[in-house]
Amino acid sequence: MEAKQYLLNDIVEMKKQHPCGTNEWKIIRLGADIRIKCEGCGHSVMIPRREFDKKLKKVLRSTNTQ
């Protein structure tokens, strides 16, 4: 299976939406754990990279700064 590509500050869509009603999350920290911030209410969650890879649906907006 192909590894999903995402970078810092990308806006991603997860499989389940947040209780506030939005499904857009901003990646604010990358490492062994990944911290994502809800674009609707500002709540942030840190989850292990392996769990994040399972729950990620797609990258909505990428910040390609290369």
Secondary structure per residue as TSV (DSSP state, phi and psi in degrees):
chain	resnum	aa	ss	phi	psi
A	1	M	-	360.0	141.4
A	2	E	-	-74.3	136.2
A	3	A	-	-72.7	137.5
A	4	K	-	-76.8	139.7
A	5	Q	-	-103.0	124.1
A	6	Y	-	-149.8	152.0
A	7	L	-	-128.6	171.4
A	8	L	T	-59.4	139.0
A	9	N	T	73.1	8.3
A	10	D	-	-71.6	149.3
A	11	I	E	-99.2	122.7
A	12	V	E	-121.3	158.7
A	13	E	E	-111.7	129.4
A	14	M	E	-97.4	166.1
A	15	K	S	-66.8	-36.8
A	16	K	S	-109.6	141.2
A	17	Q	-	-83.1	159.9
A	18	H	-	-74.6	150.3
A	19	P	T	-57.2	-21.1
A	20	C	T	-73.9	-12.6
A	21	G	S	111.2	-13.3
A	22	T	-	-97.3	161.2
A	23	N	-	-126.9	19.3
A	24	E	E	-107.8	129.9
A	25	W	E	-128.5	144.0
A	26	K	E	-106.4	130.9
A	27	I	E	-78.7	117.9
A	28	I	E	-113.0	-6.3
A	29	R	E	-154.5	133.8
A	30	L	-	-120.1	143.3
A	31	G	S	170.9	-148.8
A	32	A	S	-64.7	-35.4
A	33	D	E	-109.5	152.3
A	34	I	E	-120.6	130.1
A	35	R	E	-103.0	127.8
A	36	I	E	-121.5	149.1
A	37	K	E	-121.2	130.1
A	38	C	E	-66.8	130.2
A	39	E	T	-76.0	-16.4
A	40	G	T	-83.0	-55.9
A	41	C	T	-112.0	-11.2
A	42	G	-	89.6	1.7
A	43	H	-	-68.3	137.5
A	44	S	E	-115.8	147.8
A	45	V	E	-134.0	137.7
A	46	M	E	-110.3	126.3
A	47	I	E	-133.5	152.3
A	48	P	E	-61.5	148.1
A	49	R	H	-56.8	-41.1
A	50	R	H	-61.5	-43.0
A	51	E	H	-68.0	-39.7
A	52	F	H	-60.0	-44.0
A	53	D	H	-60.5	-36.5
A	54	K	H	-70.8	-37.9
A	55	K	H	-87.8	-12.8
A	56	L	E	-71.5	129.1
A	57	K	E	-93.0	-54.6
A	58	K	E	-164.7	162.1
A	59	V	E	-90.2	120.2
A	60	L	E	-81.7	-51.8
A	61	R	E	-133.6	125.3
A	62	S	-	-103.8	145.4
A	63	T	-	-106.8	75.6
A	64	N	-	-74.1	98.7
A	65	T	-	-115.5	77.5
A	66	Q	-	-115.0	360.0
